[in-house]
Amino acid sequence: MQSPWKPGVTVAAVVEKDGRFLMVEEETNDGLKLNQPAGHLDPGETPAQGCAREALEESAYEFEPTALLGMYLARSRKNSTGEDRTYLRLAFRGELGVHHPHRALDKGIVRALWMTPDEIRASVDRHRSPLVLRCVEDYLSGVSYPLSVIYTHENVLLLNAR
């Protein structure tokens, strides 16, 4: 019997300030790649909480999600192992908060940087995912959904109460 298909769930912060977007440069098995501050949703947190956590861990900026930018599905194949995975990305718009310049960044994150849309478009070959540019383009087009479109049942949050 085949096991059920289970895409990995990730969250991403799409943050714009003065015409530039917050990006991170990270080490991967396929070299240095660019991404929004993003990562896997952890047990016991809402998608918005996970996004805020990932933004802080990867960029040292506090981030408060205020709207859902979109839900995106894409496949990824690791060049080093051939592993084929599908990811469901929940991307958020929001408010940029305090920067903590002395905070250590997550393992593998080389630096946070600010890029213009044109710089992001010109670096597609370095994107961690084909969703990086799509999220920027949706942001620039004004795509936005209320956070209430994502419902998290209270039993998910009980994982933190154990």
C-alpha positions in Angstrom: 0.0 0.0 0.0 1.3 3.4 -1.0 1.7 5.9 1.8 -0.3 9.1 1.5 1.2 12.1 -0.2 2.2 14.8 2.3 3.6 18.1 1.1 5.8 20.0 3.5 4.3 23.2 4.9 6.4 26.3 4.8 5.7 29.9 5.7 7.4 33.0 4.2 7.5 36.7 5.1 7.3 39.1 2.1 8.5 42.4 3.5 8.9 45.6 1.5 10.5 48.8 2.7 11.3 51.9 0.6 10.9 49.9 -2.6 13.2 47.0 -1.5 12.3 43.5 -0.3 13.9 41.7 2.6 15.7 38.6 1.4 18.1 36.1 2.9 21.1 34.5 1.3 21.5 30.9 2.5 23.9 28.0 2.0 22.3 25.0 0.4 23.7 21.8 -1.1 23.3 23.5 -4.5 25.3 26.7 -3.5 24.2 30.1 -2.2 20.5 30.8 -2.8 18.2 33.7 -2.3 14.8 33.4 -0.5 12.4 35.4 1.6 12.8 34.8 5.3 11.0 31.4 5.3 10.9 28.0 6.8 8.9 25.0 7.9 5.8 25.4 10.1 6.5 24.0 13.5 4.1 21.9 15.6 2.0 23.9 18.0 2.0 27.2 16.1 -0.3 29.0 13.7 1.0 29.8 10.2 1.2 33.5 11.2 3.2 32.7 14.3 5.5 30.4 12.3 6.1 33.2 9.8 7.0 35.7 12.5 9.4 33.2 14.1 11.1 32.4 10.8 11.5 36.0 9.9 13.2 36.7 13.2 15.4 33.6 13.1 16.5 34.2 9.5 16.8 38.0 9.2 17.0 39.3 12.8 13.9 41.5 12.1 10.7 41.3 14.0 7.8 40.8 11.7 4.0 40.9 12.3 1.9 39.2 9.6 -1.1 41.3 8.8 -2.5 39.6 5.7 -2.1 36.4 3.7 -0.4 37.0 0.4 -1.2 33.6 -0.9 -0.9 29.9 -0.8 1.6 28.4 -3.3 2.3 24.8 -4.3 5.6 23.8 -6.0 7.9 20.8 -6.4 11.6 20.9 -5.7 14.3 18.4 -6.6 17.6 18.4 -4.7 20.4 18.2 -7.2 22.7 16.6 -4.6 20.3 13.7 -3.7 17.6 13.6 -6.4 15.0 13.9 -3.6 11.7 15.2 -5.0 9.5 17.1 -2.6 6.4 19.2 -2.9 5.9 22.2 -0.7 2.9 24.2 0.3 4.0 27.8 1.0 1.9 30.2 2.9 3.3 33.7 2.3 2.4 36.7 4.4 2.5 40.5 4.1 3.0 42.5 7.3 4.6 45.1 9.4 8.4 45.2 9.8 9.5 45.6 13.4 12.6 46.1 15.3 16.0 44.9 13.9 18.3 43.0 16.2 21.6 43.4 14.4 23.6 41.3 17.0 21.2 38.4 16.9 22.7 35.2 15.4 21.0 34.1 12.3 19.7 30.5 11.7 22.3 27.9 10.7 23.0 28.2 6.9 21.8 31.8 6.7 24.7 33.9 5.5 23.0 37.3 5.6 19.9 39.3 5.3 19.8 41.9 2.5 17.4 44.3 0.8 16.8 43.9 -2.9 14.7 45.9 -5.5 12.2 44.0 -7.6 14.5 44.3 -10.6 17.4 42.8 -8.7 15.2 39.9 -7.6 14.0 39.4 -11.2 17.6 39.5 -12.4 18.7 36.8 -10.0 16.1 34.0 -10.7 18.9 31.5 -11.2 19.8 32.0 -7.6 16.3 31.6 -6.1 15.8 28.8 -3.6 12.3 28.3 -5.0 10.3 29.3 -8.1 7.9 30.8 -5.6 10.3 33.6 -4.5 9.6 35.8 -7.6 5.9 34.9 -7.8 5.4 36.1 -4.2 7.1 39.4 -5.0 5.0 39.9 -8.1 1.8 39.1 -6.2 2.8 41.6 -3.5 3.5 44.3 -6.1 0.1 43.5 -7.7 -1.6 44.2 -4.4 -2.7 40.7 -3.6 -3.9 40.4 0.0 -6.3 38.2 2.0 -7.4 38.7 5.6 -5.6 36.5 8.1 -9.0 35.1 9.0 -9.0 32.9 5.9 -6.6 30.6 7.8 -8.3 28.9 10.6 -6.2 27.1 13.3 -8.2 24.8 15.6 -7.3 25.2 19.2 -6.1 21.6 19.4 -3.0 22.6 17.3 -2.0 25.2 19.9 -2.4 22.6 22.7 0.9 21.1 21.5 2.7 24.0 23.2 0.7 23.6 26.4 2.1 20.0 27.1 
